Amino acid sequence: MRIALCQIVSSPDPAANLELVADGVRRAAEAGAELAVFPEATMACFGVKLAPLAEPLDGPWATEVRRLAEEAGVAVVAGMFTPADQGRVTNTLLVTGRGLDTRYDKVHLYDAFGFAESRTVAPGSEPVVVELGGTRVGLTTCYDVRFPGLYTTLADRGASVIVTSASWGAGEGKREQWELLVRARALDSTSWVVACGQADPRSIGREPSGKAPTGIGHSLVATPFGAVHAQLADAPDVLVVDIDEDTVEQARRTVPVLANRRF
């Protein structure tokens, strides 16, 4: 499977961010990718009021992403916000194109490092695995990467590739944590982990403010053996990688941690 990681800097404007999606999908299709992965909060960056921006999956924003995916013949994963109860939103990954049309709602909310996502975001509850071209792909979002049980559950459900869309918070040691966690989850699940984050806003001259997690870049792909297969820097870019499922089978024979678990 060929996958494109579309590392962008979202703005507060959903319409402007659709232009970034269109460009990423076009570049993914030109590179022959089957799947284009965008970050969490592709629809609108954190640090703004999300409830007025949230739309249902049949709303205009998701409908346009769906059209772009179908027109290009590429499956797309993109972070958006859908309405929830009590004035909150759901942090949703839209999955569309190549016969797919579903969602994953972020399970683990980022109530850490002085930020309280749960004040404005309602949690999801169900792990999600989709099938694309015969490959089962699991879905996770940002803070989920700190919870190995979700990744092993996705592997138990047949995932050999796990997507992690993120808008990672900046700070001392945060890049090292991001890279370590992605590689660790690949080892835990003996799966490919395709981790696409928001680029660092400072890389395009936009200074972030407050505690909102607006991205640090450094999207990466980790092999089932925990090695870095490919990685971007901090600025917006598209990374195209080829995923070999035989590596998953090899890892699960060599290091059968899923089979050897006792707890």
C-alpha positions as CSV (number, residue, x, y, z in Angstrom):
1,M,0.0,0.0,0.0
2,R,1.2,3.5,-0.9
3,I,0.3,6.1,1.7
4,A,0.7,9.9,1.6
5,L,1.1,11.8,4.9
6,C,-0.2,15.3,4.2
7,Q,1.3,17.5,7.0
8,I,-0.4,20.9,7.0
9,V,-1.0,23.9,9.2
10,S,-4.7,24.3,9.7
11,S,-6.2,27.8,10.1
12,P,-9.4,28.7,12.0
13,D,-11.2,28.8,8.6
14,P,-12.7,25.5,7.4
15,A,-13.1,26.7,3.8
16,A,-9.4,27.7,3.6
17,N,-8.5,24.4,5.1
18,L,-10.4,22.6,2.3
19,E,-7.9,24.1,-0.1
20,L,-5.1,22.4,1.8
21,V,-7.0,19.2,1.6
22,A,-7.5,19.6,-2.1
23,D,-3.8,20.2,-2.7
24,G,-2.8,17.2,-0.5
25,V,-5.3,14.9,-2.2
26,R,-4.0,16.0,-5.6
27,R,-0.4,15.4,-4.7
28,A,-1.3,12.0,-3.2
29,A,-3.1,11.0,-6.3
30,E,-0.2,12.1,-8.5
31,A,2.2,10.0,-6.5
32,G,0.0,6.9,-6.9
33,A,-1.1,6.8,-3.2
34,E,-4.1,4.7,-2.2
35,L,-4.6,6.6,1.0
36,A,-4.0,10.2,2.0
37,V,-3.7,10.9,5.7
38,F,-4.3,14.4,7.1
39,P,-3.9,15.5,10.7
40,E,-6.3,15.9,13.6
41,A,-8.1,19.2,13.4
42,T,-7.7,19.5,9.6
43,M,-11.1,21.2,9.5
44,A,-10.1,24.0,11.9
45,C,-7.1,24.4,14.3
46,F,-7.4,24.2,18.0
47,G,-7.4,27.4,20.0
48,V,-10.7,28.7,18.5
49,K,-14.3,28.0,19.5
50,L,-15.1,24.7,17.9
51,A,-18.9,24.3,18.5
52,P,-19.8,27.0,16.0
53,L,-17.6,25.3,13.3
54,A,-18.8,21.7,13.9
55,E,-20.8,20.1,11.1
56,P,-22.4,16.6,10.7
57,L,-20.9,14.1,8.4
58,D,-23.4,15.1,5.7
59,G,-22.6,18.7,6.1
60,P,-20.8,20.8,3.4
61,W,-17.2,20.4,4.8
62,A,-17.3,16.6,4.8
63,T,-19.3,16.5,1.6
64,E,-16.5,18.4,-0.2
65,V,-13.8,16.1,1.3
66,R,-15.8,13.2,0.1
67,R,-16.0,14.7,-3.4
68,L,-12.3,15.4,-3.5
69,A,-11.5,11.8,-2.5
70,E,-13.9,10.3,-5.1
71,E,-12.7,12.5,-7.9
72,A,-9.0,11.6,-7.2
73,G,-9.7,7.9,-6.5
74,V,-7.9,8.2,-3.2
75,A,-9.1,7.2,0.3
76,V,-8.8,10.1,2.7
77,V,-8.5,10.4,6.5
78,A,-9.0,13.9,7.8
79,G,-9.7,15.3,11.2
80,M,-12.9,17.3,11.7
81,F,-15.4,18.3,14.4
82,T,-19.0,17.0,14.6
83,P,-21.7,18.3,16.9
84,A,-22.2,16.6,20.3
85,D,-24.5,17.1,23.2
86,Q,-24.3,19.9,25.8
87,G,-22.7,22.3,23.4
88,R,-19.6,20.1,22.9
89,V,-18.2,18.6,19.7
90,T,-16.8,15.3,18.8
91,N,-13.2,15.1,17.6
92,T,-13.8,13.0,14.5
93,L,-11.7,11.4,11.8
94,L,-13.6,11.3,8.6
95,V,-12.7,8.3,6.4
96,T,-13.9,8.5,2.9
97,G,-13.1,7.4,-0.7
98,R,-12.4,4.1,-2.5
99,G,-15.6,2.5,-1.1
100,L,-15.1,3.8,2.4
101,D,-17.4,6.2,4.2
102,T,-17.2,6.1,8.0
103,R,-15.8,7.8,11.1
104,Y,-13.7,7.4,14.2
105,D,-14.4,9.5,17.2
106,K,-11.4,10.1,19.5
107,V,-11.6,8.0,22.6
108,H,-8.9,9.5,24.8
109,L,-9.3,13.2,25.3
110,Y,-6.3,15.4,25.9
111,D,-6.7,16.5,29.5
112,A,-3.0,16.9,30.1
113,F,-0.2,19.5,30.1
114,G,-2.6,22.1,31.3
115,F,-5.1,21.6,28.5
116,A,-8.6,20.2,29.1
117,E,-10.0,18.9,25.8
118,S,-13.0,17.3,27.6
119,R,-14.4,20.8,28.5
120,T,-15.4,21.2,24.8
121,V,-15.1,17.7,23.3
122,A,-17.2,14.6,24.0
123,P,-15.3,11.3,23.9
124,G,-15.9,8.5,21.5
125,S,-16.1,4.9,22.7
126,E,-15.4,2.4,19.9
127,P,-12.2,1.3,18.2
128,V,-12.5,1.4,14.4
129,V,-10.8,-0.7,11.8
130,V,-11.5,-0.3,8.0
131,E,-10.5,-2.4,5.0
132,L,-8.7,-0.8,2.1
133,G,-7.5,-2.8,-0.8
134,G,-7.4,-6.0,1.3
135,T,-5.4,-4.2,4.1
136,R,-7.1,-3.6,7.5
137,V,-6.3,-0.1,8.8
138,G,-6.9,1.0,12.4
139,L,-7.7,4.6,13.3
140,T,-6.4,6.7,16.3
141,T,-6.1,10.3,17.1
142,C,-3.3,12.2,18.9
143,Y,-3.5,11.5,22.7
144,D,-4.6,8.0,21.9
145,V,-1.0,7.2,21.2
146,R,-0.3,7.2,24.9
147,F,-2.6,4.2,25.4
148,P,-1.1,1.0,24.2
149,G,-4.3,-1.0,24.8
150,L,-6.0,0.7,22.0
151,Y,-3.3,-0.2,19.5
152,T,-3.2,-3.9,20.6
153,T,-7.0,-4.0,20.4
154,L,-6.8,-2.7,16.8
155,A,-4.2,-5.3,16.0
156,D,-6.5,-8.0,17.6
157,R,-9.2,-6.8,15.2
158,G,-6.9,-7.4,12.2
159,A,-5.2,-4.1,11.7
160,S,-1.7,-4.3,10.2
161,V,-1.5,-0.5,9.6
162,I,-2.6,2.0,12.3
163,V,-3.1,5.6,11.4
164,T,-2.5,8.3,14.1
165,S,-3.7,11.7,13.1
166,A,-2.5,14.4,15.5
167,S,-2.2,18.0,16.4
168,W,0.6,17.6,18.9
169,G,1.2,20.1,21.7
170,A,4.6,21.9,21.7
171,G,6.9,22.1,24.7
172,E,10.1,20.8,26.2
173,G,10.6,17.1,25.3
174,K,7.4,16.8,23.4
175,R,9.0,16.0,20.0
176,E,11.0,13.2,21.7
177,Q,7.8,11.9,23.3
178,W,6.0,12.0,20.0
179,E,8.6,9.9,18.2
180,L,9.1,7.5,21.1
181,L,5.4,6.9,21.5
182,V,4.8,6.3,17.8
183,R,7.6,3.8,17.7
184,A,6.5,2.1,20.9
185,R,3.0,1.6,19.7
186,A,4.3,0.0,16.5
187,L,6.2,-2.4,18.7
188,D,3.3,-3.1,21.0
189,S,1.0,-3.9,18.1
190,T,3.7,-5.2,15.6
191,S,2.0,-3.0,13.1
192,W,2.9,-0.2,10.8
193,V,2.1,3.1,12.5
194,V,1.4,6.0,10.1
195,A,1.5,9.2,12.3
196,C,0.6,12.4,10.6
197,G,0.6,15.6,12.6
198,Q,-0.1,19.3,12.1
199,A,3.0,21.1,11.0
200,D,4.5,23.7,13.3
201,P,2.7,27.0,12.7
202,R,6.0,28.9,13.3
203,S,7.4,27.2,10.2
204,I,5.0,29.4,8.2
205,G,5.5,32.5,10.3
206,R,2.4,32.0,12.5
207,E,3.1,32.3,16.2
208,P,0.8,30.1,18.3
209,S,-0.7,31.5,21.5
210,G,-2.1,29.9,24.6
211,K,-2.0,26.2,25.5
212,A,-3.9,24.8,22.5
213,P,-2.0,22.0,20.8
214,T,-1.4,23.4,17.3
215,G,1.3,21.0,16.0
216,I,5.0,20.5,15.9
217,G,5.4,18.6,12.6
218,H,7.7,15.6,12.4
219,S,5.1,13.2,11.0
220,L,6.6,9.8,10.8
221,V,6.0,6.2,9.8
222,A,7.2,3.4,12.1
223,T,7.8,-0.2,11.1
224,P,6.4,-3.1,13.0
225,F,9.9,-3.5,14.5
226,G,9.7,0.0,15.8
227,A,12.2,1.6,13.4
228,V,11.6,5.0,11.7
229,H,10.8,4.2,8.1
230,A,10.5,7.8,7.0
231,Q,9.9,11.2,8.6
232,L,9.2,14.9,7.8
233,A,10.6,18.0,9.4
234,D,8.5,20.7,11.0
235,A,7.1,22.5,7.9
236,P,4.1,21.6,5.7
237,D,5.0,18.8,3.3
238,V,3.7,15.6,1.8
239,L,5.5,12.3,2.6
240,V,4.8,9.3,0.4
241,V,5.7,5.9,1.7
242,D,5.2,2.3,0.6
243,I,3.9,-0.1,3.3
244,D,4.9,-3.8,3.0
245,E,2.5,-6.1,4.8
246,D,5.0,-8.9,4.7
247,T,6.9,-7.0,7.3
248,V,4.0,-7.3,9.7
249,E,3.8,-11.1,9.3
250,Q,7.6,-11.2,9.8
251,A,7.4,-9.1,12.9
252,R,4.6,-11.2,14.4
253,R,6.5,-14.4,13.8
254,T,9.8,-13.0,15.2
255,V,8.4,-11.0,18.2
256,P,5.0,-12.6,18.9
257,V,4.0,-10.2,21.7
258,L,0.3,-10.3,20.7
259,A,0.3,-14.1,21.0
260,N,2.5,-14.2,24.1
261,R,0.4,-11.7,26.2
262,R,-0.8,-12.9,29.6
263,F,-2.6,-9.7,30.6
